[in-house]
């Protein structure tokens, strides 16, 4: 069950952070394995499948938390790495539950959590519905990850005063993430029935589902744990919100045009799931009546097939939606970088945070 990080030259590897996060994950899951073994050996897949999921990932949230801590001038230490690792378990919970809601088959190039549990049921020839078992077990695995996230944070070794400061970020972050997830689910249910403000609603989902919890909140958490003043917190917030939206826009583009071998998800998966992303909202905004009708018809009906996805991709390009999204990404990255230009922070941390910003929006997975 040991997790081993990929070795790549990356700002994510500064201060050996990815290695240390992996080590923390491994150690924590070893303890959880023993705890669940006391319940029953049958509980082993709950930990093994979570460990497999956490074998991948960029560790962006942990990195933003850690380097915001360092930005204040605070020193390195195992406690802040542990607190930052708590965000990786929160991310795992969000991914597991997101895949259930989207009925996704894969995650990071492997079967999604509910599909793995479904296969476990089928492989053993158990009774009743395998799909229901898979979804139910995945929900429990996601709930465990939420519990473990809080446990890691609380037991990180940081002082009670630091943890109390961080709670002002950690608690709202989790609530707003769930709110953003619900808005994403709601948009798929609403479909095209509210066309007048589709772009505004799509950006609101991006704001709460991704921008805040991927970048802004991890930054504010790390800085708050270190006792940052209001001025630095405001700068980090500006940096994080703009970068977080750019990150999600890149995710939207990859969800339609990305290479499955790199993204770990099937080509056009967002279209297949009927996702009402900013990219789709831009296509509806810039498209003609016929193009809008085709988009709505293909996204609102049964899951689009390969030919339908090709049609939707062509419309996104032809309407200028893809170009508009790329321009938004570039503008948001510029806005994000400018927020740190005049901030008084540790120079090493500034350099790493800017490199992380570039990596977040130029990625291919």
N, C-alpha and C positions, 0 to 999 in steps of 0.2 A: 504494500500500500504506500510505499515511499514515493514522494513526489520530487521530481528533479526538474529544475528550470532549464529552459533553452539558453544556450550561450550565444548571445549576440551583442555587438557593440551598440549600446543604447543608453540614453540618459536614465532609463529605468534601472540600469545596473550600477549607477553611481552609488558609492558607499556600500557596495555589495548588497543593495537593498533587496533585490529579487531573491537572491540566495537566502537572505535572512528571513524574508517573509515565508519562503518555502519551508525553511527549517521550523519556523514557528507553527505553520499549518501542520506539518508532519507530527511535531511533538504534541500538539493539542489533539489531533485526531487519534493518536495512539492512546491517549487517556480516555477519549470517548469510546474507543473500541472496547477497552476493558470494562467501562461502565455498562455498555450495552450487552457485553458478554454475560454479565451478572443477571441480566434480564432473560436472555436466551441466545444461543448460538444462531438462531434463525434471524436475529436482528443485524447480523453482520453486513448484509447488502446495504443497509442504510448508510453505514460509514464508508464502505468500499466504493459505492457509486458516487457519493459526495467527493471522496478523495480523487476519483477519476475525473470528475468535472473540474475540480480545483487544480488539476495537473496543468490545465491551460490557463489562458488569460494573460493580460499584459501587466496587471498589478498597478494600473494607473491610479486608482483611488488611494491605495496605500502610499504610492509615491507622492501624490499631491499633499496628503496629510503629513507625511514625514518631512517633505521639503518646506512646507509652510512652518512647521515647528522650527526647522533649522533657519528659516528666514528671519526669525526673531532674534537670532544669535544664540539660541539654546543649543546645548551640546548633544552629541550622539549618545545613544544608549539603548539597551534592550527594551526598556519600558515603552518608549515611543514607537518602536517597531511593532511590539505586541499590540498596542492600541491601534496602530494603522492597519494591522492584519485583521482586526475586527471588521473593517470595511470590506474585506474580501469575502467574509462569510455572509455579510449583508448582500453583497453582489450575487453570491451563489444562490441565496434564497430568492432574490428577484428573478434571476435567470430561470430557475426551476419553475416558479409560479408563472412566469411569462410564457414559457414553453407550453405549459398546461393550457393557459388561456388562448394561446394561438394555435393549439394542436400541432405544434412543430415536431417534426420527426427527428431532427438532428440539432446538435449544439456542439460547436468546436470540433466539427468533423466526426462526431460519434453520435450514437443514439441519444436523444434527449432523455431526461430522467424518467418520465412516465412511460416512454417506449421501452426503456431497459427493464422496468418492473413488469410491464406487460409481457415482455419476452421471458422473464423469469417465471411468470405464471404459466405461460404456454409451454415452456420447456419442461416443466415439472408435471404437466397434465393435471393441474389443480382444477377444482370445481368452480362453477359460476363464471361470471364475465371477466375475462382477462383485462380488457380495456379499463373497466371500472377499478379493478385492483391496481392497475398501473397508475391511474390518475390519483387514486386515494393515497397510495404509498408515496408518490411524488410530493403531494401536499404535505405529508408528514415529514419528508426529507427537507423540504423548504422551511417548514416550521422549526425543525431542529437547527437549521443554519441560522435562523433568526435568533433562536435561544443562544446558540454558541457565539454569535456576534456580541451579544450583550455580556456573556460570560467572559469573553476575552478582554473586552473593554474594561469591565469592572476589575478583573484580576490582572491587569497589565503591569501593575507595580508602580504606576504613577501615584502621586500624592492625592489624598482625598480632596484637597483644595483644587488641584488641577482637574481631577475627574469631574468635580462639580461645575467648574467653568465649561468643560467640554460638553456636559449634559445639555447645556443651553443650545448646543448645535446638534448633538447626537440624537436627542429625542425628537425634535421637529423634523429632522432629516428623514427619519423613518416614516413618520406620519405623512409627510408631503410626498415621499416616494410612492406610498400606497395610493394617495390621492391621484398622483399622475398616472399610475397604472390603471386606476379606474377610469380616468378620462380617456385613456387610450382604448380601453375596452368599449367605453360608451361611444366613441367616434365610429367604431366599426358597426355598432348597432344602429346609430343614427343614419349612417351612410350619406347619401347625397340630399337628404331632406332639408338641410340648412346651408344652401350653397353661398349665401351672401357673406358669411364670415368664416369660410372654411380655412383660409390662411391663418387668421387670428387664432382659431381654435387649435389648429395643428401646431402653431408655435407655442401655445399655452401648454399642450401636452409635452412638447420638447422641453419647455422651461422646467416643469416639475418632475417629469419622468427621467430626464437625463441631465440637463444642464446643471441643476442644483446638486443632485446627489452624485454625479460623476466627478464634478470639478469644484464647484463653489463650496459645498458643504464639507468635503474632505479638507480643503484649504482652511476654511474657518475653524474646523475641528482642531487641526494641528496647531494653528496659531493661537487659538483660545486655550488649549492645553498648556501652551508655553506662556500664557499671560500677556498676549499682544494687546497693544492699545487700540482705541477705536479708529485711529487714522489708518493703521496698517490693515485692520480688518476690513475697512471700507475699500482700500486698494485691492486687496485680495478678492473681495466680493466682485468688484468690477472685472478684474482679470478672469475670475472663474465663471461668471455668468456668460460673458461673451464667448469664452473658449468652450464652455459646455454646450452652447447652442451650435457652435461650429462643429464640435465633435459629433453631435447627433445628426447634423446635416450630412456629414461625411458618412455616417452609418446608414442614412437613408439612401444615399447614392450607391453605396456598396450593396445594400439590400436589393437593388434593382439591377445594377450593372457589374457587381463584383464577381470575381472568379471563385467558384465554389471550392476549388482546391486550396485557396488562400483564406477565404472567409469562414470555411467550415459549415456553411449553410447552402442549400440548393439555390441555383441561379433564379433570381426573380422571386425569392421567397416572400418578400414583403407584399408583392403584387398578388401572389397566390393566396396570402392570408387576408387580402382586402384592406391592408393598412392605409389609413388616411394620413399619410405623412405630409410634411411640408412640400416635398417634391411633387406629390399628387396635387396638393392645393395650388401650387404654382402652375401646373399643367392645366388645371381647371380655370384658373384665373386668366391665363394667356391664350388658351385654346379657343377655337371657334365652336359654334353650336354643335356641329357634327362631331368634332373631337371630344367635346364634353359628354355628349350622349354615349359615345363609344366607351369612354372611361367609366361612366356610371353603370352602363350595362355590364361590362366585364368585371367590375369590382363588386357589384351588388348581387350577382348571380352565383352560380356554382363556382367552385375553385377554378380559376383560369388555367387552361392547358398551355403547353409550350407555344403554340401558334398565337394564342391570345396574349401571352406575355411579350412575345416579339412585337405585336401590334401596339401594346401599351408602351413598351420601350421606345418605339419609333415616334409615338405621339409626344412622349416626354422630351425627346430630342427636338422634334420639329416645332413644338410650341415655344422653344427656348427655355423650358423649365429647368433642364439640366444646366444650361449656361447660367441661368439666374441663380441656381443653387450654388454653383461654384463661385460666383461673384459674392454671394452672401457669405460663404465660408471665408473667402479672402478678406472681406471687410471686417468680419467678426474677429478674425485672427489679428488684424492690424489694431483693432480696438482693444483687444485683450492685451497685446504686447505693450501698448501705450500706457496701460494702467500701472505697469511696473516701472516705467521709465523714470519717474520721479519719486518712487517709493524708497524710503530709507530702510534697506534690508541687507542682510548678509550677501556679499557679492557672489559667493559660490552658489548659494541657494537661488539667487536671481538667475544666474546662468543656467542652472539645471531646470528651473521652472520654465524659462523661455524655450529651452530645448524640448521639454516635455510638451509644450504647447505646439511646437512644430510637428513633433511625432504624432500627436493626437489627431491632427487634421490632414496629414499627408500619408497616413497609414493605408494599407491595402487589405486589412482584415479587422 
